Amino acid sequence: MSPIPPPIPTIRPLDPSADLSAVNTFYGLAQDYWLLADRRAPDLQKARDFFTDGPPGCDPARSHRLGLFVEGVLSGVAELSFGFPEPQDAYLGLMMLAPARRGTGHGAVFLAHVEGLARAAGAPRILLGVLEANPRGRAFWERQGFAATGISRADAETGHVTHRLVKAL
């Protein structure tokens, strides 16, 4: 008998009205990241913020708020903006998967979709920030071709150091 292949994900834009509940439920499933990043569990406001947060100076109308669905269940979210840190750049402000979907190849599929959107918008590179306290996340990004820019930022509120990574498109 051959092994059962993993379910094929679908990716689509998320709508703040239609998908807020699904994002909130997803954040509860993936609260390990928020406990690490924010040092507290996510709440409904955190889910609302997904639809409005973005890097400084970026036009929210140009941003993509995406959901990765596996067997009809929201299993990943991503936010892609344009114009930070340079006007032509794409910036991946958030991409996360539910714990059950990590290590299944879905992250690479999701990232390939995001990179396609960035290329279609004419971005020459895509950047992101990764928490120093998230070595598994950083290892994923490096396996996907991202490299350190040498720019890091310490957050006095959370105590985290965030490192900026970049990948040429």
C-alpha positions in Angstrom: 0.0 0.0 0.0 1.3 3.4 -0.9 1.1 6.2 1.8 -1.8 8.6 1.7 -0.8 11.9 0.3 -1.4 15.0 2.4 -4.5 17.0 1.6 -4.1 19.7 -1.0 -4.6 23.2 0.4 -6.5 26.0 -1.2 -5.5 29.6 -0.8 -7.9 32.6 -1.0 -8.2 36.2 0.2 -9.8 36.6 3.6 -12.7 39.0 4.1 -13.0 40.9 7.5 -16.8 40.3 7.6 -17.1 36.8 6.3 -13.8 35.4 7.8 -13.3 37.1 11.2 -14.7 34.1 13.1 -12.5 31.7 11.2 -9.4 33.8 11.9 -10.3 34.1 15.6 -10.8 30.3 15.8 -7.5 29.8 13.9 -5.6 32.1 16.3 -6.9 30.0 19.2 -5.5 26.9 17.5 -2.2 28.6 16.8 -2.0 30.4 20.1 1.5 29.0 20.8 2.9 31.7 18.4 1.0 34.5 20.1 2.0 33.3 23.6 5.6 33.5 22.3 5.3 36.8 20.4 2.9 38.8 22.6 3.3 36.8 25.8 -0.5 36.4 26.0 -3.2 34.4 24.3 -4.9 36.1 21.3 -8.4 37.5 21.6 -11.0 38.6 19.2 -9.3 42.1 18.8 -6.2 40.3 17.7 -8.2 38.6 15.0 -9.7 41.9 14.0 -6.2 43.5 13.8 -5.2 40.9 11.2 -7.3 42.7 8.7 -5.9 46.2 9.4 -2.3 45.8 10.7 0.6 46.4 8.4 4.1 47.8 8.1 4.6 51.6 8.4 3.7 53.6 5.3 2.0 50.7 3.4 -1.4 51.2 1.7 -3.8 48.7 3.2 -5.7 48.7 0.0 -2.7 47.0 -1.7 -2.2 44.4 1.0 -3.2 40.8 0.7 -4.9 39.0 3.7 -4.8 35.4 2.8 -6.0 32.1 4.2 -4.7 28.6 3.6 -7.5 26.1 3.9 -7.0 22.4 4.3 -10.1 20.2 4.0 -12.2 23.4 4.3 -10.6 24.5 7.6 -8.6 27.7 7.9 -5.1 26.3 8.6 -2.9 29.3 7.9 -2.9 33.0 7.5 -0.6 35.5 5.7 -0.5 39.2 5.4 1.5 40.7 2.4 2.0 44.4 2.1 3.9 46.6 -0.4 6.1 49.7 0.2 8.2 48.7 3.2 11.1 49.2 3.9 11.5 50.7 0.3 8.7 51.8 -2.0 9.2 48.8 -4.4 9.5 46.1 -1.7 7.0 43.5 -0.6 6.8 42.8 3.1 5.4 39.6 4.6 4.1 40.9 7.9 2.7 37.6 9.1 2.6 34.0 7.9 1.7 31.2 10.3 0.2 27.8 10.2 -1.8 25.8 12.6 0.4 23.4 14.6 -1.1 20.3 13.0 -0.1 21.7 9.5 3.5 22.6 10.3 6.1 20.3 8.8 3.7 19.1 6.2 4.9 21.1 3.2 2.0 23.5 3.4 4.2 26.4 4.5 6.3 26.1 1.3 3.1 26.0 -0.8 1.7 29.0 1.0 5.0 31.0 0.6 5.2 30.2 -3.1 1.7 31.7 -3.5 2.7 34.8 -1.6 5.9 35.2 -3.6 3.8 34.9 -6.8 1.7 37.8 -5.7 4.8 39.9 -4.8 6.3 39.1 -8.2 3.1 40.0 -10.0 3.1 43.4 -8.2 6.7 44.0 -9.5 8.5 43.7 -6.2 12.2 42.8 -6.6 12.4 41.3 -3.2 10.4 40.2 -0.2 11.3 40.9 3.4 10.0 39.8 6.8 10.9 39.9 10.5 11.5 36.8 12.6 11.8 36.7 16.3 15.1 35.6 17.7 13.0 33.5 20.2 11.6 31.5 17.2 14.5 29.4 15.9 12.2 26.9 14.1 10.6 29.8 12.2 14.0 31.2 11.2 15.1 27.8 10.1 12.0 27.5 7.8 12.6 31.0 6.3 16.3 30.2 5.6 15.4 26.9 4.0 13.1 28.9 1.7 16.0 31.1 0.6 15.7 34.1 3.0 18.9 35.6 4.4 19.7 38.1 7.2 19.9 41.7 6.2 21.9 42.6 9.3 19.0 44.8 10.6 17.6 43.8 14.0 15.3 45.6 16.3 14.7 45.2 20.1 11.1 45.7 21.3 11.1 47.2 24.8 7.5 46.1 25.5 7.9 42.4 24.7 11.7 42.1 25.2 12.0 40.4 21.8 14.7 40.9 19.2 13.4 40.7 15.7 15.7 40.1 12.8 14.9 41.2 9.2 15.3 38.7 6.5 15.2 39.2 2.7 14.8 37.1 -0.4 15.3 38.3 -4.0 12.4 37.5 -6.2 
